[in-house]
Amino acid sequence: MSHGVVRGHARDGRRVRGLRVAVDHGRLARILAEQKTRAGIIDIRVAIAEDRDLAVGDDVMILVVAGDIRENVIAVLADTLNLIKKTVTEKTEYFM
């Protein structure tokens, strides 16, 4: 499971007040369908807090991968998380 929350600082060190996330639902559905076909994977669930202002500490995304053995689950969890963050979500950060 991956549980992402709004951090208090951006990667460049600036203080963050909050953020907003937009989601490409078509792309998300395709990624989940593709990843579910990988060896040993039973199911993948994701919840993304979208189209609303989020404050520091708020949940942004929860991603859960269920499968047969740890190696299969961890690989799919990492790949799915990276694909979602790179190609599905677009975030707008609000700085102090």
Secondary structure by P-SEA (a helix, b strand, c coil): ccccccccccccccccccbbbbbaaaaaaaaaaaaaacccccbbbbbbbcccccccccccbbbbbbcccaaaaaaaaaaaaaaaacccbbbbbbcc
